[in-house]
């Protein structure tokens, strides 16, 4: 919930003056919903930060997949830690959102991650893999092309802390193995992003970890110059 309309226009002005060329990478922007049309009009991949699973109806304040598709939105975030924690979205609801996206052939990023208490207790792997099992319970191998997984250790988001490389490698390998267990060889093709205080100083090292296919960037994306530094680190 950042930036006003004039600030979005300035963001786009700065963004468009930078080099975003790439060989084998893609970039998505997930703005506040009221700015989706601005992002799409600029020719960017624009996605929604949230969606509801019902097709339409009396659900004041929510957005449907059909509504998002009708303005050209190209994907959606599901299960971001702030949606889980602040707005109490549980695994049953998130599984319904995943199913709705699959039925509508609408690409989505499924976020998963643990709180510091869970990690301290040594239960982080079981916790995250259980999230994936429950949230993806209705998905089939043939629908995996719609899925991107984003691992976001909740204790690292906006804290200035980032999981160390060993922690990232451990979790991303566990997620990869679990996707293969759930979906067979098709699970090897699902991109896995890391999200949690990614910055220009640590991005290249994080991108060098096995099974890290990119980043889910929060606060660092608000400044296009810093955002571009992360993009360049992904190309290195």
Secondary structure as UniProt FT lines:
FT   HELIX           5..16
FT   STRAND          28..29
FT   HELIX           33..35
FT   HELIX           36..41
FT   TURN            42..43
FT   STRAND          45..48
FT   TURN            60..61
FT   HELIX           65..70
FT   TURN            71..72
FT   STRAND          75..78
FT   HELIX           81..85
FT   HELIX           91..103
FT   TURN            104..105
FT   STRAND          108..112
FT   HELIX           116..120
FT   TURN            121..122
FT   HELIX           124..135
FT   TURN            136..138
FT   HELIX           141..146
FT   STRAND          147..151
FT   HELIX           154..156
FT   TURN            157..159
FT   HELIX           165..183
FT   HELIX           184..189
FT   STRAND          191..194
FT   TURN            200..202
FT   HELIX           203..207
FT   TURN            210..211
FT   STRAND          214..215
FT   HELIX           219..222
FT   HELIX           224..235
//
